[in-house]
Amino acid sequence: NDIEYIYSTYFNKIEDVRFSSKVGKFVGYTEPGLMYAKNWNKDPSELAARKAQKETYCKHNVDID
């Protein structure tokens, strides 16, 4: 339950947009990032794919440590 999957995109070392499995959606931090987040949050398949990453990537690898 304490595991969090985070996916971020950066441009010129500035974080534009982030997906957090705890929030469950994309959040934009810059003007372009706000547009990306708005568009990606409209796409149910994109949200489902990101949410699934917590199960497939994080939980799979947590037992390795």
C-alpha positions as CSV (number, residue, x, y, z in Angstrom):
1,N,0.0,0.0,0.0
2,D,3.0,2.3,0.5
3,I,4.2,1.8,-3.1
4,E,3.6,4.7,-5.5
5,Y,4.2,4.7,-9.2
6,I,5.2,8.1,-10.6
7,Y,5.7,8.9,-14.3
8,S,7.0,12.4,-15.1
9,T,7.9,14.2,-18.3
10,Y,10.5,17.0,-18.4
11,F,11.5,19.7,-20.9
12,N,14.7,21.7,-20.3
13,K,15.1,20.2,-16.8
14,I,11.6,21.5,-15.8
15,E,8.9,19.0,-14.9
16,D,5.9,19.5,-17.3
17,V,3.5,16.8,-16.2
18,R,3.3,14.0,-13.7
19,F,1.2,10.9,-13.2
20,S,1.0,9.6,-9.7
21,S,-0.7,6.3,-8.8
22,K,-1.9,7.9,-5.5
23,V,-3.6,10.8,-7.3
24,G,-4.8,8.5,-10.2
25,K,-4.5,11.1,-12.9
26,F,-2.0,13.4,-14.6
27,V,-1.2,16.8,-13.1
28,G,0.4,19.6,-15.2
29,Y,3.0,22.0,-13.8
30,T,3.7,24.2,-16.8
31,E,1.4,25.7,-19.5
32,P,2.2,22.9,-22.0
33,G,2.0,20.3,-19.1
34,L,-1.5,21.5,-18.3
35,M,-2.6,20.8,-21.9
36,Y,-0.9,17.4,-21.9
37,A,-2.5,16.5,-18.6
38,K,-6.0,17.6,-19.8
39,N,-5.7,15.5,-22.9
40,W,-4.2,12.4,-21.3
41,N,-6.8,12.5,-18.5
42,K,-9.6,12.4,-21.1
43,D,-8.2,9.1,-22.4
44,P,-9.4,6.1,-20.3
45,S,-6.9,3.7,-21.9
46,E,-4.0,6.0,-21.0
47,L,-5.1,6.2,-17.4
48,A,-5.7,2.5,-17.2
49,A,-2.2,1.8,-18.7
50,R,-0.5,4.1,-16.1
51,K,-2.5,2.7,-13.2
52,A,-1.6,-0.9,-14.3
53,Q,2.1,0.1,-14.1
54,K,2.0,0.0,-10.3
55,E,1.0,-3.6,-10.4
56,T,3.2,-4.8,-13.3
57,Y,6.4,-2.8,-12.6
58,C,6.4,-1.7,-8.9
59,K,4.9,-4.7,-7.1
60,H,6.9,-7.0,-9.4
61,N,10.2,-5.5,-8.4
62,V,9.5,-4.7,-4.8
63,D,10.3,-8.3,-3.8
64,I,13.7,-8.1,-5.4
65,D,14.9,-5.6,-2.8
